[in-house]
Amino acid sequence: MKFNRKDYTDDELLHLYRGILKPRMIEEKMLILLRQGKVSKWFSGIGQEAISVGSTLALDPDEYILPLHRNLGVFTCRDIPLDRLFAQFQGKRTGFTKGRDRSFHFGTNEHHIVGMISHLGPQLAVADGIALAEMLDKREKVTLVYSGDGGASEGDFHEALNVAAVWGLPVIFMIENNGYGLSTPSNEQFKCQYFIDKGPAYGIDALQIDGNNVLEVYDTVRQAAYSIRKNPRPMLIEAMTFRMRGHEEASGTKYVPQELFERWSKKDPVENFEKYLLDEKVLTPKSLAAIREEFREEIERGLEVAHNTPMPTPDVKEELADMYQPFIQDVIKPKDSARSERRFVDAISDSLRQSLERYPDLVIMGQDIAEYGGVFKVTEGFVDKFGKERIRNTPLCESAILGIGLGMSIKKKKSVIEMQFADFVSAGFSQIVNNLAKSHYRWGQNADVVVRMPTGAGAAAGPFHSQSNEAWFFHTPGLKIVYPSTPYDAKGLLNAAIEDPNPVMFFEHKLLYRALSEAIPDDYYTVEIGRARLAQEGSDFSIITYGMGVHWAKQLLNTMPDVSADILDLRSLLPWDKEAVRQTVTKTGRVIVLHEDTITGGIGAEIAAWISENCFTQLDGPVVRVGGLDTAIPFAPPLEQEFLPVKRLREKVEALLSF
């Protein structure tokens, strides 16, 4: 292995050596602890240390790095205290996740690291978001994110590179090409010979380096970072390397030909660099022994502290609370009484405009939302007022844009992301349920993101533009879900959702956009998230519903003059107002839970179960659910009308009244 020291001083070379030796010594100790049962799992980076160490030391300490399984050197080179790092590995409370996640599945803003999730690919887009925030703040900073050769097969890899290229984001995509994705060799992962072949297709500069040569990694990343800071753009660097142990220790290495181990063992990044420095007289046997003893003592001290730290004690109250960033909403009333007649769609637009004025760091992202104004014209004219940096047209990359929202949150920026139709959110599902929803619980990082979801059927738009999919997210702790039914609530709740530092799924029924209007305050105001509204009062029974269901219930009762009923508009679905539900059940004793979504597994099932469990003695009849058919939503209007629960609502009301 050849090393070109160029103009690097002895101290700089020694700094690199110390950087690469420490993770190797920690790894060797971890393998012993694994055999002793003191660590439950270990993903070894032996043989790949040069990539993590060289690239980390090449960046400024305040530039973010997003590592993977085999990047221990990132954490050690950022001087994370070893007792906390070892506590993290052992699931202790003094780690970075309070025992809630393992190994490198954590982040720390103090050290400018955002750890991985097991899905790997989504973190590439988070790096895009951090880089976008840096660029918007006019900071000459670069963000570095790692991907393995296996993980680069995921769609998130394509989306992240594509958006970074289109937007000119200052990101280094470091591909650790070790020849295997777990046990699957490269020739079964991709057809191109090298990942640098992908760079030109995206319009991205691409470089290939010897990933076992720490000096080459350091020099290449250092020069790339300097260039990118001055001329923001993404860059792909492919580091050729090999892992000398299994994907994780339990998986073994039987699937790897022995000759590969023999060949790559001669390229050991630590041993070769050590020999070079001894030859160069940068190291001496005495100084080498001193460094090793220093690290050995540091490792033993850290392990002793971590070992003597007790396992976390479960606290249900804390566990539930930590799913969200603490936030107590202070409901804001309009400053004056001025009101204007506004359609539902206008109320949404008003909210976005006033929130953009209120929060200078707020960015809105979505397909066709800039000059075109969005397919529903919600953001029409926004570019002229707020500029294209804040009103950002996106490629068709739902997953990447949602990940960018989390990255922006890491840099203290708010984002509103428009799904062109709620149906399309499935393309970004993993980002929402695995990243946005879990980030605060895992390592205390909130996701200050609102996802706008034009939803619902009734326009004969067929199976892919008409779904009500709020129940997908209702099952996911860490999210909030809001679903207004009036222009007043649409504006006030969207303002509140943007104000809230937690991720909010905001559903807007498309049929209400231009079919419903009312006089609402011109000024900025908010409506309390989690508080239901009694849309109509009665005494015979209660209809608990939300969104379009509120209007179906009103329309039905208008045709039944001898019947009176409470109509409880939930408005918020997560959290939902249990006390308001209890009050209306206690008042009438008979309940129908109505929603447009399919009946099986819908939100109504949870509410009905809660009523049966908590209000049983107040009931005078069974809790009745009414919802859409358990089918996809058909295109032809007669079929679609049969899917919707309107006709069945009348039948259920009549049956309940006769019970």
C-alpha positions in Angstrom: 0.0 0.0 0.0 1.4 3.4 -1.0 1.0 6.5 1.1 1.6 10.0 -0.3 2.0 12.3 2.7 2.2 15.4 0.4 2.8 18.4 2.7 1.2 16.9 5.8 3.2 17.3 9.0 4.2 14.6 11.4 1.6 15.8 13.9 -1.1 15.5 11.2 -0.1 12.0 10.3 0.1 11.1 14.0 -3.4 12.5 14.5 -4.7 10.3 11.7 -3.0 7.3 13.3 -4.4 7.9 16.7 -7.8 8.3 15.0 -7.6 4.9 13.2 -6.0 2.9 16.1 -8.7 3.8 18.8 -11.7 2.2 17.0 -9.6 -0.9 16.1 -8.7 -1.4 19.8 -12.3 -0.8 20.8 -13.5 -3.4 18.2 -11.0 -6.0 19.5 -12.3 -5.4 23.1 -16.0 -5.6 21.9 -15.4 -9.0 20.3 -14.2 -10.3 23.6 -17.2 -8.8 25.5 -19.5 -10.3 22.9 -18.2 -13.7 23.6 -18.6 -13.1 27.3 -22.2 -12.1 26.8 -21.6 -8.5 28.0 -22.6 -7.0 24.6 -25.6 -8.5 22.8 -24.7 -7.7 19.2 -21.8 -6.3 17.2 -21.4 -5.0 13.7 -17.6 -5.2 13.1 -15.9 -2.5 11.1 -12.5 -4.2 11.2 -10.9 -3.6 7.8 -12.9 -0.5 7.0 -11.7 2.0 9.7 -9.8 4.2 7.3 -13.0 5.4 5.6 -14.7 6.6 8.8 -11.6 8.0 10.4 -10.2 9.7 7.3 -13.5 11.3 6.2 -14.4 12.4 9.7 -11.1 14.1 10.4 -11.2 15.8 7.0 -14.4 17.8 8.0 -14.9 20.7 10.4 -16.2 19.6 13.8 -19.5 21.3 13.3 -20.2 19.6 10.0 -22.8 16.8 10.2 -22.0 13.2 9.5 -24.5 10.4 9.1 -22.8 7.0 9.7 -23.9 3.4 9.5 -23.1 0.0 11.2 -19.3 0.0 10.6 -18.4 3.6 11.3 -17.2 3.5 14.9 -14.4 5.8 13.9 -16.9 8.6 13.3 -17.9 8.5 16.9 -14.4 8.2 18.4 -13.0 10.9 16.1 -15.8 13.2 17.3 -14.5 12.6 20.9 -17.7 11.1 22.2 -17.0 10.0 25.8 -16.4 6.3 25.8 -18.4 5.6 28.9 -21.5 7.0 27.2 -20.7 5.1 24.0 -20.3 1.8 25.8 -23.4 2.5 27.8 -25.2 2.9 24.5 -24.0 -0.4 23.3 -25.2 -2.1 26.5 -28.6 -0.4 26.5 -27.9 1.7 29.6 -29.8 4.9 30.4 -26.6 6.9 30.3 -26.2 6.1 26.6 -27.8 8.4 24.0 -31.2 6.7 23.7 -32.0 5.8 27.3 -31.7 2.2 26.4 -34.4 2.5 23.7 -32.1 1.7 20.8 -28.8 0.0 20.2 -25.3 0.4 18.8 -25.1 3.3 16.4 -28.9 3.9 16.2 -28.6 7.4 17.7 -27.7 10.9 17.0 -26.1 13.7 19.0 -26.3 17.3 17.9 -23.5 18.2 20.4 -21.1 16.1 18.2 -22.9 16.7 14.9 -23.7 13.1 14.2 -27.1 11.7 13.1 -27.1 7.9 13.5 -28.6 5.3 11.3 -31.9 3.4 11.3 -32.0 -0.2 10.2 -33.6 0.8 6.9 -30.3 2.5 6.0 -31.4 4.4 2.9 -33.7 7.0 4.5 -30.7 8.7 6.2 -29.4 9.8 2.8 -32.3 12.2 2.4 -31.8 13.4 6.0 -28.4 14.5 5.0 -29.9 16.4 2.1 -32.1 18.3 4.6 -29.2 19.3 6.8 -27.3 20.4 3.7 -30.3 22.4 2.5 -30.6 24.2 5.8 -26.9 25.1 5.8 -27.3 26.4 2.3 -30.3 28.5 3.1 -28.4 30.0 6.0 -25.5 30.8 3.7 -23.1 28.7 5.7 -20.2 27.2 3.8 -20.6 23.7 5.2 -20.7 20.2 3.8 -22.7 17.2 5.1 -21.3 13.7 4.8 -23.5 10.6 4.6 -22.4 7.0 4.3 -24.1 4.2 2.3 -23.0 0.6 1.9 -23.0 -1.0 -1.5 -26.1 -3.1 -0.5 -28.0 -0.1 0.8 -27.3 1.8 -2.4 -29.8 -0.6 -4.1 -32.7 1.1 -2.2 -34.9 3.7 -3.8 -33.9 6.1 -1.1 -30.4 6.2 -2.6 -31.7 7.3 -6.0 -34.1 9.9 -4.5 -31.5 11.4 -2.3 -28.9 11.7 -5.0 -31.4 13.0 -7.5 -32.7 15.8 -5.2 -29.2 16.7 -4.1 -28.2 17.0 -7.8 -31.3 19.0 -8.8 -31.0 21.4 -5.8 -27.2 21.6 -5.8 -26.9 20.5 -2.2 -23.5 20.4 -0.5 -23.5 16.7 0.3 -20.8 14.0 0.1 -22.2 10.6 -0.5 -19.6 8.1 0.7 -20.2 4.6 -0.7 -18.4 2.0 1.3 -18.0 -0.7 -1.3 -17.0 -3.8 0.6 -18.3 -6.3 -2.0 -21.3 -7.6 0.0 -24.7 -6.6 1.2 -24.8 -9.0 4.2 -24.2 -12.2 2.3 -25.2 -11.1 -1.2 -22.2 -10.4 -3.4 -22.0 -7.3 -5.6 -22.8 -9.2 -8.8 -26.2 -10.0 -7.3 -26.8 -6.5 -6.1 -26.1 -4.3 -9.2 -25.0 -4.6 -12.8 -22.6 -1.7 -13.0 -19.0 -2.4 -12.2 -18.5 0.6 -9.9 -20.6 3.2 -8.2 -18.7 6.0 -9.8 -20.5 5.0 -13.0 -23.7 6.3 -11.4 -22.4 9.8 -10.8 -22.6 11.1 -14.3 -26.1 9.9 -14.7 -27.2 12.2 -11.9 -24.9 15.0 -13.0 -22.7 14.5 -9.9 -18.9 14.4 -9.7 -17.7 10.9 -8.7 -14.4 9.8 -7.3 -13.1 6.3 -6.5 -10.5 5.9 -3.7 -8.7 3.2 -1.8 -10.9 2.9 1.2 -8.1 1.1 3.2 -5.7 4.0 2.8 -6.5 6.5 5.6 -4.3 9.2 4.2 -5.9 8.9 0.7 -9.4 9.0 2.2 -8.4 12.0 4.4 -6.8 14.0 1.5 -9.6 13.2 -0.9 -12.5 14.2 1.4 -10.6 17.3 2.6 -10.1 18.6 -0.9 -13.7 17.7 -1.9 -15.1 19.4 1.2 -13.1 22.5 0.5 -14.4 22.6 -3.1 -18.0 22.0 -2.1 -18.0 24.7 0.5 -17.0 27.2 -2.1 -19.2 25.8 -4.9 -22.1 24.0 -3.3 -22.9 20.7 -5.1 -23.1 17.0 -4.2 -20.3 14.6 -4.8 -20.1 10.8 -4.8 -17.0 9.1 -3.4 -16.7 5.3 -3.7 -14.3 3.8 -1.2 -13.2 0.3 -2.2 -12.8 -1.8 0.9 -13.6 -5.2 2.5 -15.0 -6.2 5.8 -12.9 -8.9 7.6 -15.8 -10.2 9.7 -19.5 -11.0 9.2 -22.2 -8.5 8.6 -22.7 -8.9 12.3 -20.9 -11.5 14.4 -23.7 -14.1 14.5 -23.9 -14.3 10.7 -20.4 -15.5 10.2 -18.4 -15.4 6.9 -18.8 -18.9 5.4 -20.3 -17.3 2.2 -17.0 -15.4 1.5 -14.3 -17.1 -0.5 -11.2 -17.6 1.7 -8.9 -16.1 -1.0 -10.6 -12.7 -0.4 -9.6 -12.7 3.2 -6.1 -13.6 2.3 -5.9 -10.8 -0.3 -7.5 -8.1 1.9 -5.7 -9.0 5.1 -2.5 -7.7 3.3 -4.3 -4.4 3.0 -5.2 -3.9 6.6 -5.7 -0.2 7.1 -4.3 0.0 10.6 -1.3 -2.3 10.2 -0.1 -0.7 6.9 -0.4 2.9 8.1 1.4 1.9 11.4 4.2 0.3 9.4 4.5 3.4 7.2 4.7 5.8 10.1 7.4 3.6 11.8 9.3 3.7 8.5 8.9 7.5 8.3 10.0 7.8 12.0 6.7 9.6 12.8 6.2 6.7 15.2 8.7 4.8 17.3 8.1 1.5 19.1 8.2 3.4 22.4 5.6 6.1 21.3 3.5 3.4 19.7 3.4 1.4 23.0 2.5 4.6 24.9 -0.4 5.3 22.6 -1.7 1.8 22.9 -1.5 1.9 26.7 -3.2 5.3 26.8 -6.1 3.9 24.7 -6.2 0.7 26.6 -6.7 2.5 29.9 -9.3 4.9 28.4 -11.3 1.9 27.1 -11.1 0.1 30.4 -12.2 3.2 32.3 -15.1 3.7 30.0 -16.2 0.1 30.2 -16.0 0.1 34.0 -18.3 3.2 34.2 -20.7 1.7 31.7 -20.7 -1.7 33.4 -21.4 -0.2 36.8 -24.3 1.7 35.5 -27.6 -0.1 36.2 -30.0 -1.0 33.4 -32.8 1.5 32.9 -35.9 1.2 35.1 -39.1 1.4 33.2 -41.2 4.5 33.7 -44.4 4.3 31.7 -45.2 7.9 32.1 -41.8 8.9 30.8 -41.9 6.4 27.9 -45.2 7.8 26.7 -44.2 11.4 27.2 -40.9 11.0 25.3 -42.7 10.0 22.1 -43.2 13.8 21.5 -41.2 16.9 22.2 -42.8 18.6 25.1 -45.1 21.3 23.9 -47.9 23.1 25.6 -50.1 24.9 23.0 -51.0 28.5 23.9 -54.2 29.0 21.8 -53.8 32.3 19.9 -56.9 34.5 19.3 -57.2 36.9 16.4 -56.1 40.5 17.3 -59.2 42.1 15.8 -62.7 41.1 14.8 -62.3 41.5 11.0 -63.6 38.5 9.1 -63.9 37.6 5.5 -65.9 34.9 3.6 -63.3 32.2 2.8 -63.6 28.9 1.1 -61.9 25.9 2.7 -59.0 26.1 0.2 -58.6 29.8 0.9 -58.4 29.1 4.6 -55.5 26.6 4.0 -53.8 29.1 1.8 -54.2 31.9 4.4 -52.7 29.7 7.1 -49.6 28.9 5.0 -49.1 32.5 4.0 -49.4 33.9 7.5 -47.2 31.1 8.9 -44.5 31.9 6.3 -44.6 35.5 7.6 -44.5 34.4 11.2 -41.7 31.8 10.9 -38.8 33.1 8.6 -37.2 29.6 8.7 -40.4 27.9 7.4 -40.0 26.2 4.0 -42.8 24.6 2.0 -42.0 21.7 -0.3 -44.0 19.7 -2.8 -44.6 18.8 -6.4 -45.7 21.6 -8.6 -46.3 24.0 -5.7 -44.1 26.9 -6.9 -45.1 28.8 -10.1 -47.9 26.4 -10.8 -49.4 26.9 -7.3 -50.0 23.2 -6.7 -52.7 21.1 -8.3 -55.3 22.6 -6.0 -53.8 26.1 -6.3 -53.2 26.4 -2.6 -49.8 28.0 -3.0 -50.6 30.1 -6.0 -48.7 33.4 -5.9 -46.4 32.3 -3.1 -43.3 32.3 -5.1 -43.6 36.0 -5.9 -44.0 36.8 -2.3 -41.6 34.4 -0.6 -39.2 33.2 -3.3 -38.2 29.8 -4.6 -35.8 29.1 -1.8 -38.8 28.8 0.6 -41.5 27.6 -1.9 -39.7 24.6 -3.4 -40.8 22.5 -6.3 -39.6 19.0 -5.7 -38.9 16.0 -7.9 -41.3 13.1 -7.6 -39.3 11.9 -4.6 -41.8 11.7 -1.7 -39.5 9.7 0.5 -36.5 12.0 0.0 -38.6 15.2 0.7 -40.0 13.8 3.9 -36.4 12.9 5.0 -35.3 16.3 4.1 -37.9 17.6 6.5 -36.3 15.8 9.3 -32.9 17.1 8.2 -34.2 20.6 8.3 -35.6 20.0 11.8 -32.1 19.0 13.0 -31.0 22.6 11.9 -34.0 24.1 13.7 -36.1 24.8 10.6 -39.8 24.1 10.1 -41.2 22.5 7.0 -44.6 21.9 5.4 -44.6 19.1 2.9 -47.5 18.8 0.5 -48.4 15.3 -0.8 -50.1 16.1 -4.1 -52.7 13.5 -3.1 -52.8 11.7 0.2 -52.5 8.4 -1.7 -49.0 9.2 -2.7 -47.7 9.3 0.9 -47.2 5.5 0.7 -44.1 6.2 -1.4 -42.6 7.9 1.7 -44.2 5.7 4.4 -41.0 4.5 6.0 -39.7 8.1 6.5 -42.8 9.0 8.4 -43.3 6.0 10.6 -39.6 5.1 11.2 -37.9 8.5 11.1 -40.3 11.4 11.8 -42.4 9.5 14.3 -39.6 7.8 16.3 -36.8 10.4 16.2 -37.6 12.2 19.4 -38.3 9.0 21.4 -35.0 7.5 20.2 -32.5 10.4 20.7 -34.5 13.5 21.6 -34.5 15.1 18.1 -37.9 16.4 17.2 -39.3 16.4 13.6 -40.8 19.8 13.1 -42.7 18.7 10.0 -46.3 19.1 8.8 -47.4 16.8 6.0 -50.4 18.2 4.1 -52.6 15.4 2.8 -55.4 16.2 0.2 -57.7 13.2 0.9 -61.0 11.6 0.3 -63.4 10.3 -2.3 -66.5 11.6 -4.0 -64.9 13.1 -7.2 -64.8 9.8 -9.2 -61.0 9.8 -9.1 -60.5 6.1 -8.6 -58.4 3.9 -6.4 -55.2 6.1 -6.3 -56.5 9.6 -5.8 -59.4 9.0 -3.4 -58.2 7.0 -0.4 -58.7 7.9 3.2 -55.5 6.6 4.8 -55.5 8.3 8.2 -55.7 5.0 10.0 -52.3 4.0 8.6 -50.8 6.7 10.9 -53.2 6.5 13.7 -51.3 3.3 14.8 -48.0 5.1 15.0 -47.0 6.8 18.3 -45.0 9.9 17.8 -47.3 11.4 15.1 -50.1 13.8 15.5 -53.1 13.7 13.1 -55.4 16.6 12.4 -58.5 16.5 10.1 -60.6 19.7 10.0 -64.1 19.9 8.6 -64.6 23.7 8.3 -62.7 26.6 6.9 -62.4 28.1 10.4 -60.8 25.0 11.8 -58.7 24.4 8.7 -56.9 27.7 9.1 -56.6 27.6 12.9 -55.6 23.9 13.1 -53.0 24.3 10.3 -51.5 27.3 12.0 -51.4 25.2 15.2 -49.9 22.2 13.4 -47.1 24.4 12.0 -46.5 25.9 15.4 -46.2 22.5 17.0 -42.6 21.1 17.0 -43.8 17.6 16.5 -44.7 15.8 13.2 -48.3 16.4 12.2 -50.3 14.6 9.4 -52.8 17.2 8.3 -55.7 15.9 6.3 -57.8 18.1 4.0 -60.8 16.7 2.2 -60.6 17.7 -1.4 -64.4 18.0 -1.9 -64.5 20.6 0.8 -61.9 22.8 -0.9 -64.4 24.8 -3.0 -67.7 23.5 -1.8 -67.6 25.0 1.7 -67.1 28.6 2.9 -67.7 30.7 6.0 -66.6 34.0 7.5 -63.3 33.5 9.3 -60.9 35.9 11.0 -58.5 37.7 8.7 -55.8 37.7 11.4 -53.6 34.8 12.5 -55.2 32.5 15.0 -54.9 28.9 16.2 -57.3 26.2 17.3 -56.3 23.7 20.0 -55.0 20.4 18.7 -56.6 17.5 20.6 -59.9 19.3 21.4 -63.1 18.1 19.7 -66.0 20.4 18.7 -69.7 19.9 19.2 -70.9 20.7 15.7 -74.6 20.1 16.5 -76.5 19.4 19.7 -79.3 16.9 20.3 -80.5 14.3 22.8 -81.5 11.1 21.0 -78.1 9.8 20.1 -74.5 10.9 19.2 -72.6 10.7 16.0 -68.9 10.9 16.5 -67.1 11.7 13.3 -64.6 14.0 11.5 -63.9 15.5 8.1 -66.7 14.9 5.5 -68.5 12.8 8.1 -69.6 15.9 9.9 -71.4 17.1 6.8 -73.0 13.8 6.0 -74.3 13.6 9.5 -75.8 17.1 9.3 -77.4 16.4 5.9 -79.0 13.2 7.2 -80.4 14.9 10.3 -81.8 17.7 8.2 -84.0 15.1 6.5 -85.1 13.7 9.9 -86.9 16.6 11.7 -88.2 14.4 14.5 -84.7 13.3 15.5 -82.1 15.3 17.4 -78.5 14.2 17.8 -75.1 15.4 19.0 -72.6 15.6 16.2 -69.1 15.5 17.7 -66.4 16.7 15.3 -63.2 15.1 16.6 -61.0 17.5 14.5 -57.9 15.8 15.9 -57.4 12.1 15.6 -54.1 11.7 17.4 -54.5 12.7 20.1 -58.3 12.5 20.2 -60.6 14.1 22.8 -61.6 11.2 25.1 -63.3 13.6 27.5 -65.6 15.1 24.8 -66.5 11.5 23.7 -67.3 10.6 27.3 -69.5 13.6 27.7 -71.6 13.0 24.6 -71.9 9.2 25.4 -73.1 10.0 28.9 -75.6 12.6 27.6 -77.3 10.4 24.9 -76.5 6.8 25.8 -76.5 5.8 22.1 -73.5 6.2 19.8 -72.6 5.9 16.1 -69.0 6.3 15.0 -68.8 7.4 11.4 -65.9 7.8 9.0 -65.2 7.6 5.3 -62.3 5.2 5.6 -62.9 1.5 5.2 -64.7 0.0 8.2 -62.2 -2.8 9.1 -59.3 -1.5 11.2 -60.6 2.1 10.9 -60.2 4.7 13.6 -63.9 4.1 14.5 -62.9 0.7 15.8 -60.6 2.2 18.4 -63.1 4.8 19.5 -65.9 2.2 19.8 -63.6 -0.1 21.8 -62.7 2.7 24.1 -66.4 3.6 24.7 -67.3 0.0 25.4 -64.4 -0.2 27.9 -64.8 3.1 29.6 -68.5 4.2 29.2 -70.3 0.8 29.2 -72.7 1.7 32.1 -73.8 4.9 30.2 -74.8 3.0 27.1 -78.4 2.2 26.1 -77.5 0.2 23.0 -74.5 -1.2 21.1 -71.8 1.1 19.8 -72.4 1.3 16.1 -69.7 1.8 13.4 -70.4 3.1 9.9 -67.6 3.4 7.3 -66.6 2.7 3.8 -66.8 -0.7 2.2 -63.8 -3.0 2.7 -62.7 -2.5 -0.9 -60.5 -0.2 -2.9 -62.3 2.9 -4.0 -63.8 2.4 -7.4 -63.8 4.9 -10.3 -67.4 4.8 -11.7 -69.7 7.2 -9.7 -72.4 4.6 -8.9 -69.8 2.3 -7.6 -68.1 5.0 -5.6 -71.3 6.1 -4.0 -72.0 2.6 -2.9 -68.5 2.5 -1.4 -69.2 5.6 0.7 -71.1 5.2 4.0 -73.8 7.8 3.4 -76.7 5.3 2.6 -75.6 2.9 5.4 -75.5 5.8 7.9 -79.3 6.3 7.6 -79.9 2.5 8.0 -77.7 2.4 11.1 -79.4 5.4 12.6 -82.8 3.9 12.1 -81.7 0.6 13.6 -80.1 2.3 16.6 -83.2 4.4 17.3 -85.4 1.3 17.3 -83.1 -0.6 19.6 
